Amino acid sequence: MRVMVIVKATRNSEAGKMPSAQAFADMGMFNEELVKAGIMLAGDGLKPSSKGKRLRFSSGKKTVIDGPFTETKELVAGFWIWQVKSIDEALEWARRCPDPMPGEDAELEIRPFYEIEDFGPELTAEVRAKEAELRAYLETQAKSKK
Amino acid sequence: MRVMVIVKASKTSETGKLPPKELLAEMGKFNEELIKAGILLDGDGLKPSSKGKRVRFSPGKRRTVIDGPFTETKELVAGYWIWQVKSLDEAVEWVRRSPDPMPGEESEIEIRPFYEPEDFGAEYAPDFKAYEERLEKGRAELKAFRAEAEKLNAKK
């Protein structure tokens, strides 16, 4: 199963504060272990919300709102995508993660992906076929980056 | 530049109620347009937070596991895309064209640029480059290993 491991934002991440060289190195080693274990599918960091925008959909209206966004607890600072046997395996690895936000409280959130098996009759044959094409396309995209 | 386009959760998405047929079909079409435009790098949906967990890192490096669901819906990600775009404005234009992700409810889509290697400055660049090279090597080794394993399995 695949999970997204979300690194929630903090005051420091929102301030654009860079991790120390040591923290960087520690995280780098952790990422290498994830690759060796065949778990790492993707991982990346997002710039602070001051560089972002939101689009609100409300009663057919679309409104653009500029960052920054003040509710830090709502924000994603970074993420991984892991291939794991179970959520427990994901938890094992998350526990081994170096402190993602040294000096602050931090949270990782582990969220399983929807897989095609989860969709029943809502997915017509045509949409299923399109979804399969999409997955195949994304796979080739991902492979071409590696 | 790459952006993550985050579809924030809603009351309905948190119930695990699957999107209606029509929305799935519209989203499928939208994804096709993104592919044709050379923009789509990735995209997927996450199960409700009732299937998720959190790990809290507190001072002193204590790690605590908290089971979902998580009640602050505004904090939650329901789905995401990753797009390759020329600018944030281009991303906004494309989000405008997205089907309403949560019909019948208010919803928000958040666009966030990625950190790229250039952002890390001169002092990190050599280490980062070496680190990326090691990751590449690791991936190549894993690929070769998997190919071998497949060959062996095929012989069985």
Interface residues (C-beta under 8 A of the other chain):
Chain A: R2 M4 I6 K8 M18 A21 F24 A25 G28 N31 E32 V35 K36 G38 A42 D44 G45 L46 K47 S49 K51 G52 K53 R54 L55 R56 F57 S58 G60 K62 V64 F69 E71 K73 E74 V76 F79 I87 A90 L91 A94 R95 C97 D99 P100 M101 D105 A106 E107 L108 E109 I110 R111 P112 F113 Y114 D118 F119 G120 E122 L123 T124 E126 V127 K130 E131 L134 Y137 L138 Q141 A142 K146
Chain B: R2 M4 I6 K8 L18 P19 P20 K21 L24 A25 G28 N31 E32 I35 L40 L41 D42 G43 D44 G45 L46 K47 S49 K51 G52 K53 R54 V55 R56 F57 S58 P59 K61 R63 V65 F70 E72 K74 E75 V77 Y80 L88 A91 V92 V95 R96 D100 P101 M102 E106 S107 E108 I109 E110 I111 R112 P113 F114 Y115 D119 F120 G121 E123 Y124 D127 Y131 R134 L135 E136 G138 R139 A140 L142 K143 R146
